[in-house]
Amino acid sequence: MTDTRPIAVFGAGGKTGTELLRHALARDIPIRAFEHTVPGPDERVGDFEYIECDVLSDDFAGDLDGCRAVISTLGVAFGPGNAIDPPPLYTDGTRNLLGAMAQTKIDRIAVISAAFVEHQSSVPAWFELTAKPALFNILEQMRAMEAMLSDAQGTKWTAARPGWLLDEPYTGDAVITDERLAEGCFRCRHADLAASLLEFVCEDTWINAKPAIGRPEAERFESPAAIKAELGID
């Protein structure tokens, strides 16, 4: 029997969140979309209900009533300020999500972590040496979030570990492996990540697991120059 209750999506106005809503719309899956600043009418996806919400300060448990699961596409954009002192979206934000879920008897959550929270043999050495150090504080939060989920009793969680995210069209051929990226799959498209998160929740797969998600990409997307340009580092 098809579950017609909505899925609560946090960070619904971001790149991955917007792609997730597009996939849900195509599959006729009901969504309740939460965003810090609700997009304008022309930027919204379909006729989903959007709710303005700050997961760090708002009491949003009542807005989860009737939902079957939570997907968090919340993320911290890389920049000098966030690299030094990232907002606690992964830690305090996830803790608040779990608290609201407990109040509303929701036991399923999927979140975005990153493949780089631990060593990945498929990740180029130059990335480990030059780019990963700049992400240290953000990755530390992600590690804490994963530990928090592991300790959450009675919760069915999934911490998706995408490769370095890429804003390119959906392919449908992402390679999903347990905890570590498959060889040659250093990058992950936002749209492929979004489809995977939706699938994990709708099909109840990768329970209490950390699936790594990536795919091979063209050299222009994987070169040191391309990644350093995205990070804004020399």
C-alpha positions as CSV (number, residue, x, y, z in Angstrom):
1,M,0.0,0.0,0.0
2,T,1.4,3.4,-1.0
3,D,2.1,5.8,1.9
4,T,0.4,9.0,1.0
5,R,1.8,11.0,4.0
6,P,4.2,13.8,3.1
7,I,8.0,13.7,3.5
8,A,9.4,16.7,5.4
9,V,12.3,18.1,3.4
10,F,14.6,20.6,5.2
11,G,16.8,22.9,3.0
12,A,14.2,22.5,0.3
13,G,15.3,25.7,-1.5
14,G,18.9,24.7,-1.9
15,K,20.5,23.0,-4.8
16,T,20.0,19.4,-3.6
17,G,16.6,20.2,-2.0
18,T,15.2,21.8,-5.1
19,E,16.4,18.8,-7.2
20,L,14.7,16.4,-4.6
21,L,11.4,18.3,-4.9
22,R,11.6,18.0,-8.7
23,H,12.1,14.2,-8.4
24,A,9.2,14.0,-5.9
25,L,7.0,16.0,-8.2
26,A,7.7,13.7,-11.1
27,R,6.9,10.7,-8.9
28,D,3.8,12.3,-7.4
29,I,5.3,12.0,-3.9
30,P,3.9,14.6,-1.4
31,I,6.4,16.9,0.2
32,R,6.3,19.4,3.0
33,A,9.1,21.8,2.1
34,F,11.0,23.6,4.9
35,E,13.4,26.5,4.1
36,H,15.1,29.3,6.1
37,T,13.9,31.8,3.6
38,V,10.9,30.6,1.5
39,P,11.6,30.9,-2.2
40,G,9.4,33.3,-4.2
41,P,6.5,31.9,-6.2
42,D,8.6,31.7,-9.5
43,E,11.3,29.7,-7.7
44,R,9.2,27.1,-6.1
45,V,8.7,23.6,-7.3
46,G,5.1,22.5,-8.2
47,D,2.5,23.3,-5.6
48,F,4.3,21.9,-2.6
49,E,3.6,23.5,0.7
50,Y,6.6,25.7,1.8
51,I,7.2,26.5,5.5
52,E,9.7,29.1,6.7
53,C,11.8,27.5,9.3
54,D,15.2,28.0,11.1
55,V,16.2,24.6,12.5
56,L,18.6,26.3,14.9
57,S,16.1,28.5,16.7
58,D,12.4,27.7,15.7
59,D,10.0,25.2,17.4
60,F,8.8,23.3,14.3
61,A,7.6,20.0,15.8
62,G,4.0,20.9,15.1
63,D,4.8,21.4,11.4
64,L,5.9,17.8,11.2
65,D,2.5,16.4,12.3
66,G,1.4,13.9,9.7
67,C,4.7,13.5,8.0
68,R,6.2,10.0,7.5
69,A,9.9,10.8,7.3
70,V,12.4,13.6,7.3
71,I,15.1,14.3,4.7
72,S,17.6,17.0,5.5
73,T,19.4,18.5,2.6
74,L,20.8,21.2,4.9
75,G,24.4,22.1,4.2
76,V,27.1,24.6,4.8
77,A,28.4,26.5,1.8
78,F,32.2,26.6,1.6
79,G,33.7,30.1,2.2
80,P,36.4,31.6,4.4
81,G,34.0,32.4,7.2
82,N,32.3,29.0,7.2
83,A,35.6,27.2,6.9
84,I,36.8,28.9,10.1
85,D,33.5,28.9,12.1
86,P,30.7,27.0,10.3
87,P,27.2,27.4,11.6
88,P,26.1,24.3,13.6
89,L,23.6,23.0,11.0
90,Y,25.0,19.5,11.1
91,T,25.2,19.2,14.8
92,D,22.6,21.5,16.6
93,G,20.4,21.4,13.5
94,T,20.3,17.6,13.3
95,R,19.8,17.4,17.1
96,N,16.7,19.7,16.8
97,L,15.4,17.6,13.9
98,L,15.7,14.4,16.0
99,G,14.0,16.1,18.9
100,A,11.1,17.3,16.8
101,M,10.8,13.8,15.3
102,A,10.6,12.3,18.7
103,Q,7.7,14.6,19.6
104,T,5.8,13.6,16.5
105,K,6.6,9.9,16.5
106,I,8.6,10.0,13.2
107,D,11.4,7.4,13.1
108,R,12.9,7.8,9.6
109,I,15.5,10.4,8.7
110,A,18.1,10.8,5.9
111,V,20.8,13.5,5.9
112,I,23.7,14.6,3.8
113,S,27.2,14.0,5.2
114,A,30.2,13.7,2.9
115,A,32.5,11.0,1.7
116,F,35.5,12.9,3.0
117,V,34.7,12.4,6.7
118,E,37.1,9.5,6.5
119,H,39.9,8.5,4.2
120,Q,38.8,7.4,0.8
121,S,41.3,5.5,-1.4
122,S,39.6,6.7,-4.5
123,V,40.0,10.4,-3.7
124,P,43.0,11.9,-5.4
125,A,46.0,12.6,-3.2
126,W,46.1,16.2,-4.3
127,F,42.6,16.7,-2.9
128,E,43.5,15.1,0.4
129,L,46.6,17.4,0.7
130,T,45.3,20.7,-0.6
131,A,41.5,20.9,-0.5
132,K,40.4,18.6,2.4
133,P,42.3,20.6,5.1
134,A,40.2,23.7,4.2
135,L,37.1,21.7,5.0
136,F,38.4,20.4,8.4
137,N,35.8,22.3,10.6
138,I,32.9,21.4,8.4
139,L,33.9,17.7,8.3
140,E,34.3,17.7,12.0
141,Q,30.6,18.7,12.3
142,M,29.6,16.0,9.9
143,R,31.5,13.4,11.9
144,A,29.7,14.5,15.1
145,M,26.4,14.4,13.2
146,E,27.0,10.8,12.1
147,A,27.9,9.8,15.7
148,M,24.7,11.5,16.9
149,L,22.6,9.5,14.5
150,S,24.3,6.3,15.5
151,D,23.4,6.9,19.1
152,A,19.7,7.8,18.3
153,Q,17.7,5.0,19.8
154,G,14.7,3.8,17.8
155,T,15.6,6.0,14.8
156,K,16.1,4.6,11.3
157,W,18.8,6.9,9.8
158,T,20.8,7.2,6.6
159,A,23.8,9.5,6.4
160,A,24.5,9.8,2.6
161,R,28.1,10.4,1.8
162,P,28.4,12.1,-1.6
163,G,31.6,12.8,-3.4
164,W,32.5,16.4,-4.2
165,L,29.2,17.9,-5.3
166,L,28.7,19.0,-8.8
167,D,25.9,21.2,-10.2
168,E,25.1,19.4,-13.4
169,P,22.0,17.6,-14.8
170,Y,20.6,14.4,-13.4
171,T,22.0,11.2,-14.9
172,G,20.4,8.3,-12.9
173,D,23.6,6.3,-13.0
174,A,25.2,7.2,-9.6
175,V,27.3,4.5,-8.1
176,I,26.2,3.7,-4.5
177,T,28.6,1.8,-2.2
178,D,28.9,1.2,1.5
179,E,30.7,4.1,3.3
180,R,33.5,4.6,0.7
181,L,33.3,5.9,-2.8
182,A,33.8,3.4,-5.6
183,E,37.0,3.7,-7.6
184,G,36.9,6.6,-10.0
185,C,33.8,8.1,-8.5
186,F,35.2,11.2,-6.9
187,R,32.3,13.6,-7.7
188,C,28.5,13.4,-7.2
189,R,25.8,15.5,-8.9
190,H,23.3,17.3,-6.7
191,A,20.5,15.8,-8.8
192,D,21.8,12.3,-8.4
193,L,22.2,12.8,-4.7
194,A,18.7,14.1,-4.4
195,A,17.2,11.1,-6.3
196,S,19.2,8.7,-4.0
197,L,18.0,10.4,-0.8
198,L,14.4,10.1,-2.0
199,E,14.8,6.5,-3.0
200,F,16.4,5.6,0.4
201,V,13.4,6.9,2.3
202,C,10.6,5.8,-0.1
203,E,12.1,2.2,-0.4
204,D,13.4,2.1,3.2
205,T,16.9,1.1,2.1
206,W,20.3,1.8,3.6
207,I,18.9,1.8,7.1
208,N,21.4,2.8,9.8
209,A,24.1,3.1,7.1
210,K,26.4,5.5,5.3
211,P,26.1,5.0,1.6
212,A,28.7,6.7,-0.5
213,I,27.4,8.2,-3.7
214,G,29.5,9.2,-6.8
215,R,30.1,8.7,-10.5
216,P,32.9,9.2,-13.0
217,E,33.0,12.6,-14.5
218,A,34.8,14.3,-17.3
219,E,38.3,15.6,-16.6
220,R,37.1,19.2,-16.8
221,F,35.0,18.6,-13.6
222,E,37.7,16.6,-11.8
223,S,41.0,18.4,-12.4
224,P,42.8,20.1,-9.6
225,A,42.3,23.4,-11.3
226,A,38.5,22.9,-11.4
227,I,38.2,21.9,-7.8
228,K,40.5,24.7,-6.6
229,A,38.5,27.2,-8.6
230,E,35.3,26.0,-6.9
231,L,36.9,26.3,-3.5
232,G,38.5,29.6,-4.3
233,I,42.0,28.4,-3.2
234,D,45.3,28.7,-5.0
